[in-house]
């Protein structure tokens, strides 16, 4: 199982949507909660954010690989958790 890093801004409407999608996925697939998830506010931790190559929030990385970036979709966010739990 690989760690998920989600870069976001607390006030970003797309990040809020990504969190809503995650809550829906957790309700449907409780096993997704087992994936180690670190949510990083880019404004609070620019030093961590600078180490990753991305341009839009929210952005998800699984084990260092960018999986989903920008406007979130249920399919995109779910692919993050499937990838993390697969490996």
NUGUNU-330474 format. One record per residue (C-alpha): residue number from 1; y negated, z negated, x; residue in three letters. Coordinates in steps of 0.02 Angstrom, whole numbers. Last residue first. Layout:
REM residues N
{i: NUM | y: Y | z: Z | x: X | aa: ALA}
...
***
This chain:
REM residues 87
{i: 87 | y: 78 | z: 228 | x: 19 | aa: UNK}
{i: 86 | y: 100 | z: 263 | x: -165 | aa: UNK}
{i: 85 | y: -2 | z: 113 | x: -222 | aa: UNK}
{i: 84 | y: -161 | z: 172 | x: -137 | aa: UNK}
{i: 83 | y: -137 | z: 354 | x: -190 | aa: UNK}
{i: 82 | y: -106 | z: 305 | x: -372 | aa: UNK}
{i: 81 | y: -258 | z: 191 | x: -369 | aa: UNK}
{i: 80 | y: -374 | z: 326 | x: -304 | aa: UNK}
{i: 79 | y: -301 | z: 458 | x: -419 | aa: UNK}
{i: 78 | y: -345 | z: 346 | x: -566 | aa: UNK}
{i: 77 | y: -528 | z: 352 | x: -515 | aa: UNK}
{i: 76 | y: -527 | z: 541 | x: -511 | aa: UNK}
{i: 75 | y: -433 | z: 561 | x: -675 | aa: UNK}
{i: 74 | y: -547 | z: 439 | x: -767 | aa: UNK}
{i: 73 | y: -698 | z: 533 | x: -702 | aa: UNK}
{i: 72 | y: -832 | z: 467 | x: -587 | aa: UNK}
{i: 71 | y: -996 | z: 554 | x: -541 | aa: UNK}
{i: 70 | y: -1002 | z: 545 | x: -351 | aa: UNK}
{i: 69 | y: -856 | z: 535 | x: -232 | aa: UNK}
{i: 68 | y: -667 | z: 518 | x: -252 | aa: UNK}
{i: 67 | y: -531 | z: 519 | x: -120 | aa: UNK}
{i: 66 | y: -615 | z: 492 | x: 48 | aa: UNK}
{i: 65 | y: -479 | z: 442 | x: 172 | aa: UNK}
{i: 64 | y: -504 | z: 278 | x: 268 | aa: UNK}
{i: 63 | y: -350 | z: 193 | x: 196 | aa: UNK}
{i: 62 | y: -402 | z: 243 | x: 22 | aa: UNK}
{i: 61 | y: -588 | z: 279 | x: 10 | aa: UNK}
{i: 60 | y: -687 | z: 280 | x: -151 | aa: UNK}
{i: 59 | y: -867 | z: 337 | x: -170 | aa: UNK}
{i: 58 | y: -985 | z: 282 | x: -307 | aa: UNK}
{i: 57 | y: -1104 | z: 330 | x: -242 | aa: UNK}
{i: 56 | y: -1156 | z: 491 | x: -159 | aa: UNK}
{i: 55 | y: -1167 | z: 556 | x: 19 | aa: UNK}
{i: 54 | y: -1010 | z: 504 | x: 110 | aa: UNK}
{i: 53 | y: -949 | z: 491 | x: 289 | aa: UNK}
{i: 52 | y: -906 | z: 309 | x: 326 | aa: UNK}
{i: 51 | y: -963 | z: 195 | x: 468 | aa: UNK}
{i: 50 | y: -1140 | z: 187 | x: 401 | aa: UNK}
{i: 49 | y: -1078 | z: 101 | x: 243 | aa: UNK}
{i: 48 | y: -1017 | z: -49 | x: 343 | aa: UNK}
{i: 47 | y: -1187 | z: -74 | x: 426 | aa: UNK}
{i: 46 | y: -1276 | z: -36 | x: 263 | aa: UNK}
{i: 45 | y: -1199 | z: -192 | x: 185 | aa: UNK}
{i: 44 | y: -1315 | z: -259 | x: 50 | aa: UNK}
{i: 43 | y: -1386 | z: -91 | x: -2 | aa: UNK}
{i: 42 | y: -1216 | z: -6 | x: 7 | aa: UNK}
{i: 41 | y: -1139 | z: -132 | x: -112 | aa: UNK}
{i: 40 | y: -958 | z: -139 | x: -57 | aa: UNK}
{i: 39 | y: -814 | z: -159 | x: -179 | aa: UNK}
{i: 38 | y: -654 | z: -201 | x: -87 | aa: UNK}
{i: 37 | y: -493 | z: -165 | x: -181 | aa: UNK}
{i: 36 | y: -318 | z: -214 | x: -125 | aa: UNK}
{i: 35 | y: -202 | z: -128 | x: -249 | aa: UNK}
{i: 34 | y: -109 | z: -255 | x: -355 | aa: UNK}
{i: 33 | y: -231 | z: -231 | x: -500 | aa: UNK}
{i: 32 | y: -160 | z: -55 | x: -519 | aa: UNK}
{i: 31 | y: 3 | z: -133 | x: -581 | aa: UNK}
{i: 30 | y: -89 | z: -186 | x: -741 | aa: UNK}
{i: 29 | y: -90 | z: -4 | x: -797 | aa: UNK}
{i: 28 | y: -171 | z: 15 | x: -969 | aa: UNK}
{i: 27 | y: -289 | z: -135 | x: -955 | aa: UNK}
{i: 26 | y: -318 | z: -103 | x: -769 | aa: UNK}
{i: 25 | y: -359 | z: 79 | x: -808 | aa: UNK}
{i: 24 | y: -488 | z: 28 | x: -938 | aa: UNK}
{i: 23 | y: -568 | z: -95 | x: -817 | aa: UNK}
{i: 22 | y: -569 | z: 39 | x: -682 | aa: UNK}
{i: 21 | y: -655 | z: 162 | x: -798 | aa: UNK}
{i: 20 | y: -788 | z: 32 | x: -837 | aa: UNK}
{i: 19 | y: -813 | z: 0 | x: -650 | aa: UNK}
{i: 18 | y: -833 | z: 187 | x: -621 | aa: UNK}
{i: 17 | y: -960 | z: 196 | x: -763 | aa: UNK}
{i: 16 | y: -1062 | z: 56 | x: -684 | aa: UNK}
{i: 15 | y: -1056 | z: 151 | x: -520 | aa: UNK}
{i: 14 | y: -1121 | z: 306 | x: -609 | aa: UNK}
{i: 13 | y: -1263 | z: 202 | x: -686 | aa: UNK}
{i: 12 | y: -1315 | z: 137 | x: -513 | aa: UNK}
{i: 11 | y: -1391 | z: -39 | x: -519 | aa: UNK}
{i: 10 | y: -1256 | z: -127 | x: -416 | aa: UNK}
{i: 9 | y: -1251 | z: 14 | x: -290 | aa: UNK}
{i: 8 | y: -1080 | z: 76 | x: -238 | aa: UNK}
{i: 7 | y: -954 | z: 101 | x: -99 | aa: UNK}
{i: 6 | y: -775 | z: 73 | x: -156 | aa: UNK}
{i: 5 | y: -649 | z: 32 | x: -21 | aa: UNK}
{i: 4 | y: -467 | z: 41 | x: -69 | aa: UNK}
{i: 3 | y: -336 | z: -36 | x: 45 | aa: UNK}
{i: 2 | y: -169 | z: 50 | x: 70 | aa: UNK}
{i: 1 | y: 0 | z: 0 | x: 0 | aa: UNK}
***
